[in-house]
Amino acid sequence: MSSTAKLLRMKAKLDETQTSLHQKEGSLETQMDRLKSEFGCASVAIGKRKLDKMETELDSLTEEFDKGVATLSKRMPECLD
């Protein structure tokens, strides 16, 4: 294969890689905008902290709900049949 053909192949691969990079950068920008607009987080680190807090709150609410269901089932078992 000639040097010209190799260079053309390399250029095509470079162009393909650059296009892919630009698409990924656009996708990242879109996701960061969404993170900010939907959750008020300016960075992934802030989003992670907020997610951790939300998961803790969810665990607490789930536990509270489960206790309520258990109490209800003891007091009024016919309601859960």
SEDREN-556930 format. One record per atom (N, C-alpha, C): residue number from 1; residue in three letters; atom name; x, y, z. Coordinates in nm, 2 decimals. Layout:
N
NUM, ALA, CA, X, Y, Z
...
END
This chain:
81
1, MET, N, 0.08, -0.12, 0.00
1, MET, CA, 0.00, 0.00, 0.00
1, MET, C, 0.09, 0.12, 0.00
2, SER, N, 0.05, 0.22, -0.08
2, SER, CA, 0.13, 0.34, -0.09
2, SER, C, 0.12, 0.43, 0.03
3, SER, N, 0.22, 0.52, 0.05
3, SER, CA, 0.22, 0.61, 0.16
3, SER, C, 0.09, 0.70, 0.15
4, THR, N, 0.05, 0.74, 0.03
4, THR, CA, -0.06, 0.83, 0.01
4, THR, C, -0.19, 0.76, 0.06
5, ALA, N, -0.20, 0.63, 0.02
5, ALA, CA, -0.32, 0.56, 0.06
5, ALA, C, -0.32, 0.54, 0.22
6, LYS, N, -0.21, 0.52, 0.28
6, LYS, CA, -0.20, 0.51, 0.42
6, LYS, C, -0.24, 0.64, 0.49
7, LEU, N, -0.19, 0.75, 0.43
7, LEU, CA, -0.22, 0.88, 0.49
7, LEU, C, -0.37, 0.91, 0.47
8, LEU, N, -0.43, 0.87, 0.36
8, LEU, CA, -0.57, 0.90, 0.34
8, LEU, C, -0.66, 0.81, 0.44
9, ARG, N, -0.61, 0.69, 0.46
9, ARG, CA, -0.68, 0.60, 0.56
9, ARG, C, -0.67, 0.66, 0.70
10, MET, N, -0.55, 0.71, 0.73
10, MET, CA, -0.53, 0.77, 0.86
10, MET, C, -0.62, 0.90, 0.88
11, LYS, N, -0.62, 0.98, 0.77
11, LYS, CA, -0.70, 1.10, 0.78
11, LYS, C, -0.85, 1.07, 0.79
12, ALA, N, -0.90, 0.97, 0.72
12, ALA, CA, -1.04, 0.93, 0.74
12, ALA, C, -1.07, 0.88, 0.88
13, LYS, N, -0.98, 0.80, 0.94
13, LYS, CA, -0.99, 0.76, 1.07
13, LYS, C, -0.99, 0.87, 1.17
14, LEU, N, -0.90, 0.97, 1.15
14, LEU, CA, -0.90, 1.09, 1.23
14, LEU, C, -1.03, 1.17, 1.22
15, ASP, N, -1.08, 1.19, 1.10
15, ASP, CA, -1.20, 1.26, 1.08
15, ASP, C, -1.32, 1.19, 1.16
16, GLU, N, -1.32, 1.06, 1.15
16, GLU, CA, -1.42, 0.98, 1.21
16, GLU, C, -1.41, 0.99, 1.36
17, THR, N, -1.29, 0.99, 1.42
17, THR, CA, -1.27, 1.01, 1.56
17, THR, C, -1.31, 1.15, 1.61
18, GLN, N, -1.28, 1.25, 1.53
18, GLN, CA, -1.31, 1.38, 1.57
18, GLN, C, -1.47, 1.40, 1.57
19, THR, N, -1.53, 1.34, 1.47
19, THR, CA, -1.68, 1.35, 1.46
19, THR, C, -1.74, 1.28, 1.59
20, SER, N, -1.69, 1.17, 1.62
20, SER, CA, -1.74, 1.10, 1.74
20, SER, C, -1.71, 1.18, 1.87
21, LEU, N, -1.60, 1.24, 1.88
21, LEU, CA, -1.57, 1.32, 1.99
21, LEU, C, -1.66, 1.44, 2.00
22, HIS, N, -1.69, 1.51, 1.89
22, HIS, CA, -1.78, 1.62, 1.89
22, HIS, C, -1.92, 1.58, 1.93
23, GLN, N, -1.97, 1.46, 1.89
23, GLN, CA, -2.10, 1.41, 1.93
23, GLN, C, -2.10, 1.38, 2.08
24, LYS, N, -2.00, 1.32, 2.13
24, LYS, CA, -1.99, 1.29, 2.27
24, LYS, C, -1.98, 1.42, 2.36
25, GLU, N, -1.91, 1.52, 2.31
25, GLU, CA, -1.91, 1.65, 2.38
25, GLU, C, -2.04, 1.71, 2.38
26, GLY, N, -2.12, 1.71, 2.27
26, GLY, CA, -2.25, 1.76, 2.26
26, GLY, C, -2.35, 1.69, 2.36
27, SER, N, -2.33, 1.56, 2.36
27, SER, CA, -2.42, 1.48, 2.45
27, SER, C, -2.39, 1.51, 2.60
28, LEU, N, -2.26, 1.53, 2.63
28, LEU, CA, -2.22, 1.56, 2.77
28, LEU, C, -2.28, 1.70, 2.80
29, GLU, N, -2.27, 1.79, 2.71
29, GLU, CA, -2.32, 1.93, 2.74
29, GLU, C, -2.47, 1.92, 2.76
30, THR, N, -2.54, 1.84, 2.68
30, THR, CA, -2.69, 1.83, 2.70
30, THR, C, -2.72, 1.77, 2.83
31, GLN, N, -2.65, 1.67, 2.87
31, GLN, CA, -2.67, 1.60, 3.00
31, GLN, C, -2.64, 1.70, 3.12
32, MET, N, -2.53, 1.77, 3.11
32, MET, CA, -2.50, 1.87, 3.21
32, MET, C, -2.61, 1.98, 3.22
33, ASP, N, -2.66, 2.02, 3.11
33, ASP, CA, -2.77, 2.12, 3.11
33, ASP, C, -2.89, 2.06, 3.18
34, ARG, N, -2.92, 1.94, 3.15
34, ARG, CA, -3.03, 1.87, 3.21
34, ARG, C, -3.01, 1.85, 3.36
35, LEU, N, -2.89, 1.82, 3.40
35, LEU, CA, -2.86, 1.80, 3.54
35, LEU, C, -2.89, 1.94, 3.62
36, LYS, N, -2.85, 2.04, 3.55
36, LYS, CA, -2.86, 2.18, 3.61
36, LYS, C, -3.01, 2.22, 3.61
37, SER, N, -3.08, 2.20, 3.50
37, SER, CA, -3.22, 2.25, 3.49
37, SER, C, -3.31, 2.17, 3.57
38, GLU, N, -3.30, 2.04, 3.57
38, GLU, CA, -3.39, 1.95, 3.64
38, GLU, C, -3.36, 1.93, 3.79
39, PHE, N, -3.23, 1.94, 3.83
39, PHE, CA, -3.20, 1.91, 3.97
39, PHE, C, -3.12, 2.02, 4.03
40, GLY, N, -3.09, 2.13, 3.96
40, GLY, CA, -3.02, 2.24, 4.02
40, GLY, C, -2.88, 2.21, 4.06
41, CYS, N, -2.81, 2.12, 3.99
41, CYS, CA, -2.68, 2.08, 4.02
41, CYS, C, -2.58, 2.13, 3.91
42, ALA, N, -2.48, 2.21, 3.95
42, ALA, CA, -2.39, 2.26, 3.86
42, ALA, C, -2.27, 2.17, 3.82
43, SER, N, -2.26, 2.06, 3.89
43, SER, CA, -2.15, 1.96, 3.86
43, SER, C, -2.20, 1.82, 3.89
44, VAL, N, -2.13, 1.73, 3.84
44, VAL, CA, -2.16, 1.59, 3.87
44, VAL, C, -2.14, 1.56, 4.02
45, ALA, N, -2.03, 1.62, 4.08
45, ALA, CA, -2.01, 1.59, 4.22
45, ALA, C, -2.13, 1.64, 4.30
46, ILE, N, -2.18, 1.76, 4.27
46, ILE, CA, -2.30, 1.81, 4.34
46, ILE, C, -2.42, 1.72, 4.32
47, GLY, N, -2.43, 1.67, 4.20
47, GLY, CA, -2.54, 1.58, 4.17
47, GLY, C, -2.53, 1.45, 4.24
48, LYS, N, -2.41, 1.40, 4.26
48, LYS, CA, -2.38, 1.27, 4.33
48, LYS, C, -2.42, 1.29, 4.48
49, ARG, N, -2.38, 1.41, 4.54
49, ARG, CA, -2.42, 1.43, 4.68
49, ARG, C, -2.57, 1.44, 4.69
50, LYS, N, -2.63, 1.51, 4.60
50, LYS, CA, -2.78, 1.52, 4.60
50, LYS, C, -2.85, 1.39, 4.59
51, LEU, N, -2.79, 1.30, 4.50
51, LEU, CA, -2.85, 1.17, 4.48
51, LEU, C, -2.83, 1.09, 4.61
52, ASP, N, -2.72, 1.10, 4.67
52, ASP, CA, -2.69, 1.02, 4.80
52, ASP, C, -2.80, 1.07, 4.90
53, LYS, N, -2.82, 1.20, 4.91
53, LYS, CA, -2.92, 1.25, 5.01
53, LYS, C, -3.06, 1.20, 4.98
54, MET, N, -3.09, 1.20, 4.85
54, MET, CA, -3.23, 1.15, 4.81
54, MET, C, -3.24, 1.01, 4.84
55, GLU, N, -3.14, 0.93, 4.81
55, GLU, CA, -3.15, 0.78, 4.84
55, GLU, C, -3.16, 0.76, 4.99
56, THR, N, -3.10, 0.84, 5.07
56, THR, CA, -3.11, 0.82, 5.22
56, THR, C, -3.26, 0.86, 5.26
57, GLU, N, -3.31, 0.96, 5.20
57, GLU, CA, -3.45, 1.00, 5.23
57, GLU, C, -3.54, 0.89, 5.18
58, LEU, N, -3.52, 0.84, 5.07
58, LEU, CA, -3.60, 0.73, 5.02
58, LEU, C, -3.60, 0.61, 5.11
59, ASP, N, -3.48, 0.57, 5.15
59, ASP, CA, -3.47, 0.46, 5.25
59, ASP, C, -3.55, 0.48, 5.37
60, SER, N, -3.54, 0.61, 5.43
60, SER, CA, -3.62, 0.64, 5.55
60, SER, C, -3.77, 0.64, 5.52
61, LEU, N, -3.81, 0.69, 5.41
61, LEU, CA, -3.96, 0.69, 5.38
61, LEU, C, -4.01, 0.55, 5.36
62, THR, N, -3.92, 0.47, 5.29
62, THR, CA, -3.96, 0.33, 5.27
62, THR, C, -3.98, 0.25, 5.40
63, GLU, N, -3.88, 0.27, 5.49
63, GLU, CA, -3.89, 0.21, 5.62
63, GLU, C, -4.02, 0.25, 5.70
64, GLU, N, -4.04, 0.38, 5.69
64, GLU, CA, -4.16, 0.44, 5.76
64, GLU, C, -4.29, 0.38, 5.70
65, PHE, N, -4.29, 0.37, 5.57
65, PHE, CA, -4.41, 0.31, 5.50
65, PHE, C, -4.43, 0.16, 5.54
66, ASP, N, -4.32, 0.09, 5.54
66, ASP, CA, -4.32, -0.06, 5.58
66, ASP, C, -4.37, -0.07, 5.72
67, LYS, N, -4.33, 0.01, 5.81
67, LYS, CA, -4.38, 0.01, 5.95
67, LYS, C, -4.53, 0.04, 5.95
68, GLY, N, -4.57, 0.13, 5.88
68, GLY, CA, -4.71, 0.17, 5.87
68, GLY, C, -4.80, 0.05, 5.82
69, VAL, N, -4.75, -0.01, 5.72
69, VAL, CA, -4.82, -0.13, 5.66
69, VAL, C, -4.83, -0.24, 5.76
70, ALA, N, -4.72, -0.27, 5.83
70, ALA, CA, -4.71, -0.37, 5.93
70, ALA, C, -4.81, -0.34, 6.05
71, THR, N, -4.82, -0.21, 6.09
71, THR, CA, -4.91, -0.17, 6.20
71, THR, C, -5.05, -0.19, 6.15
72, LEU, N, -5.08, -0.15, 6.03
72, LEU, CA, -5.21, -0.16, 5.97
72, LEU, C, -5.25, -0.31, 5.96
73, SER, N, -5.16, -0.39, 5.92
73, SER, CA, -5.20, -0.54, 5.90
73, SER, C, -5.22, -0.60, 6.04
74, LYS, N, -5.16, -0.55, 6.14
74, LYS, CA, -5.19, -0.61, 6.28
74, LYS, C, -5.32, -0.56, 6.33
75, ARG, N, -5.35, -0.43, 6.30
75, ARG, CA, -5.48, -0.37, 6.35
75, ARG, C, -5.60, -0.41, 6.27
76, MET, N, -5.58, -0.42, 6.14
76, MET, CA, -5.69, -0.45, 6.05
76, MET, C, -5.65, -0.55, 5.94
77, PRO, N, -5.63, -0.67, 5.97
77, PRO, CA, -5.58, -0.77, 5.88
77, PRO, C, -5.67, -0.78, 5.76
78, GLU, N, -5.80, -0.76, 5.77
78, GLU, CA, -5.89, -0.78, 5.66
78, GLU, C, -5.87, -0.67, 5.55
79, CYS, N, -5.80, -0.56, 5.58
79, CYS, CA, -5.78, -0.46, 5.49
79, CYS, C, -5.67, -0.50, 5.38
80, LEU, N, -5.59, -0.59, 5.42
80, LEU, CA, -5.48, -0.62, 5.33
80, LEU, C, -5.50, -0.75, 5.26
81, ASP, N, -5.62, -0.81, 5.27
81, ASP, CA, -5.64, -0.94, 5.20
81, ASP, C, -5.69, -0.91, 5.06
END
